[in-house]
């Protein structure tokens, strides 16, 4: 994790840990804040824990949603190409994946 320091107007600096991944995480997408290169954040207060949790939720919710959609589209295309009926294994796998996604999302929101 890379430590990032955010400075607020008339208040001490608030620090946050942003996970270093290939995905670019921008605070303005998560919290509506404007990221500036000089490190200034035009807000009156930033809470360390809230910023970190929102970034964490933002990254992981979208990863799991994209995986979920990808598997759904894969099964649909497979059935369309092969003119096959839905196999029990495919339905079981899709349901199992759905449960895993819902469990992970629940786990992420429980850390809030």
C-alpha positions in Angstrom: 0.0 0.0 0.0 1.2 3.5 -0.8 0.6 6.2 1.8 -1.0 9.3 0.3 -1.4 12.5 2.3 -4.4 14.8 1.7 -4.3 18.4 3.0 -7.5 20.2 3.9 -8.2 23.9 4.3 -7.3 25.2 7.7 -6.9 21.7 9.1 -4.0 19.3 9.6 -3.2 16.7 7.0 -5.2 13.5 6.8 -3.5 10.4 5.5 -5.0 7.5 3.6 -3.6 4.2 2.2 -4.5 3.7 -1.5 -4.0 0.2 -2.8 -1.4 0.2 -5.5 -3.0 -1.7 -8.5 -3.0 -1.4 -12.2 -6.4 0.3 -11.9 -6.1 4.0 -11.4 -8.1 5.1 -8.4 -9.3 8.7 -8.4 -10.8 10.3 -5.3 -13.2 12.4 -7.4 -14.8 9.2 -8.7 -15.2 7.8 -5.2 -16.1 10.8 -3.0 -16.6 13.7 -5.3 -13.3 15.3 -4.2 -10.9 16.9 -6.7 -7.5 15.4 -6.8 -4.8 18.1 -7.3 -1.1 17.5 -7.9 0.0 19.8 -5.2 -1.8 17.7 -2.6 -4.5 20.2 -1.8 -8.0 18.9 -1.3 -10.8 21.5 -1.3 -12.9 20.1 1.5 -13.3 21.1 5.1 -12.5 17.6 6.6 -11.4 14.2 5.5 -11.8 11.2 7.8 -9.0 8.7 7.3 -11.0 5.5 7.8 -13.9 6.7 5.5 -11.6 7.6 2.6 -9.8 4.3 2.8 -13.0 2.2 3.1 -14.7 4.0 0.2 -11.7 3.4 -2.1 -11.6 -0.2 -1.0 -15.3 -0.7 -1.7 -15.0 1.2 -5.0 -12.2 -1.1 -6.3 -13.6 -4.4 -5.2 -17.3 -4.0 -5.9 -16.5 -3.2 -9.5 -14.1 -6.1 -9.8 -16.7 -8.6 -8.6 -19.5 -7.0 -10.7 -17.4 -7.2 -13.8 -16.6 -10.9 -13.1 -20.3 -11.6 -12.5 -21.3 -10.0 -15.8 -18.5 -11.7 -17.7 -19.5 -15.2 -16.5 -23.2 -14.4 -17.3 -22.3 -13.3 -20.8 -20.0 -16.3 -21.3 -22.8 -18.8 -20.4 -25.3 -17.0 -22.6 -22.9 -17.0 -25.7 -22.0 -20.6 -25.1 -25.7 -21.6 -25.1 -26.3 -19.5 -28.2 -23.4 -20.9 -30.2 -23.9 -24.5 -29.3 -27.7 -24.4 -29.4 -27.4 -26.3 -26.1 -29.8 -26.5 -23.2 -28.6 -25.0 -20.0 -26.5 -27.7 -18.3 -26.9 -28.3 -14.6 -23.2 -27.7 -14.1 -23.4 -24.2 -15.7 -26.4 -23.2 -13.6 -24.7 -24.6 -10.4 -21.5 -22.7 -11.3 -23.3 -19.5 -12.0 -25.4 -19.7 -8.7 -22.2 -20.6 -6.8 -20.4 -17.6 -8.3 -23.4 -15.3 -7.5 -23.3 -16.5 -3.9 -19.6 -15.9 -3.6 -20.0 -12.4 -5.1 -22.8 -11.5 -2.7 -20.8 -12.9 0.3 -17.8 -10.8 -0.7 -19.8 -7.7 -1.1 -21.5 -8.3 2.3 -18.0 -8.9 3.8 -16.7 -5.6 2.4 -19.7 -3.6 3.6 -19.4 -5.2 7.1 -16.0 -3.6 7.4 -17.6 -0.1 7.2 
